[in-house]
């Protein structure tokens, strides 16, 4: 049955395709205590993981180029922020494991960003991604990523991190829909750079069923679930009219 959902349109255009979900990370490590004499070893583990993640982000940026490169290099600097690293080491010194210290330190900073105005709040997804990548490396588990698909799709996520969106294949990704984010989030910036429609801040986006067909209107912020032929024709006509007006 045709249903209309409303979010915030942040990248113009119309896309119709099947839903594919971004993999999600459940990476909160257990709160275990380590003996004081193991603290230096845990601190060294944390530093190695941070450096490895920062290097990986820079490498991804070099491959992506352009605006995405600048975004990923900024994220690498975030990973190596001296104050964050000092907080991680302090937490390890009082008994946390490396992975728990990273999780807690970056989560505390996340709370500060979330309440610091729209622009800084838009960096929360970047910080979450840095945290999850470092914790995943420390735990020895892979980071979830973009869907493995040979067919074009509309990508659905709670939010999108630069390291994931920077290397998306524009020939496969028809558009983005996220449950969080705003006009200044990197999901929005990179969608515009890729030239694909995007809708953010769509309540319930992650509850859309895998494989269901949706139409995304990145101008109005509307997402139509199981669009009918009449709606498809109207959206196509509106998209063509917008293109003609910009020509």
C-alpha positions, 0 to 999 in steps of 0.5 A: 500500500502506498504510504508517504513519510516526511523528513528533510530534503537535503539533496535535490532530485528523485530516485526510485529503487529498492531499500538496502540497509547499511550494516549497523555496529553493536560495538559497546565493549564490556566494562572489565577491569584490568590490573594496574601493571597492564595499563601501559600495555593497554595504552599502547594497544589504544594508540596503535588502534588509533593510528591504524584507523587514522591511517585508514581514513587518510587512505580512503580519502586519497582514493576518494579525492575531492571534497570527500578527501577533506572530510576524511582527513578531518575525521582522521585528525578527530581520531588523533585529537590529543585531548581525546587520547589523553582521556583514553589513557586516563581511563586505562590508568584507572582500570579500563580496557583499551576498548572500553576506555576508547568507547567511554571517552569518545561517547563523553565527547559525543554528548558535548557535540550533540548539545553544541549547536547544529553544525557541531551536532552534525559531526556526531556521526563522524565521531561515532564512526571513529569510535566504532572503527577504533573499538572494532580494531581493538576487538578484532572484528570487522566494521559493518559497511555498505550493502553488497549489491549488484543492482541499484538501490536506495541506501537506508541508515540511521546516519552515514559516516564519511568513511562509508559514503566516500567510496560509494559507487554512484552507479549503484546508489540511487539516493540516501535516506537517513533517520538522523542528520541535518542539512550540514551533516556529511550525509547531506554534503556527500549526497550533493557531491555525488548528485543523488537525492537525499532525505534526512531526519526521517523518523522510522527510516531504519524500520523500512523493510529490506527490498521494499520499493520506495521513491525519494524526493530530495527536494520536498523531503518526502519518501513514498513507500510502494509508489504507484504508477500515477505517483511515479509519473508525477514525480518524473514530471516534477523532476524533469521540470526542475531540471529544465528550470535549472538548464 
